[in-house]
Amino acid sequence: MLRRQRQPRHQQIDDLTASAARTAALALPLAALLAARSVLRPVRELRDTARRLADGDLDARSPRIGADELAQLSLTVNEMAESLQQSMNTMARIVVEVLATTADTNRIPTHRNPSSATTPSSWPRPGTAPTT
């Protein structure tokens, strides 16, 4: 009689084990998919930001999500983009200043006798050698 009672209990345990295995087989891939998405989404956003920066969109920034390594990487990419944008703006200002200075110096007569350089028509044209 003990044997009969054990068999159903063993069967119950076997049934529970099989049920747990089926549940795990369904739940683990779903959990892995959700975990992968939570990691891949910030990585994709960083990739998209990097592509936009590479294409010249210096206003591109990446949203900072969470407080993990990916969030730190997003912050670093955004700091790099800000620094790059500031450097490009500074360089553009310098180019404008150099062009303005060059334009001003091209208007200065280069003749040895200042009295002969009283009218713009007597000034040398940009890109030509001055006449003496």
Secondary structure by P-SEA (a helix, b strand, c coil): caaaaaaaaaaaaaaaaaaaaaaaaaaaaaaaaaaaaaaaaaaaaaaaaaaaaaaccccbbbbbccccaaaaaaaaaaaaaaaaaaaaaaaaaaaaaaaaaaaaaaaccccccccccccccccccccccccc
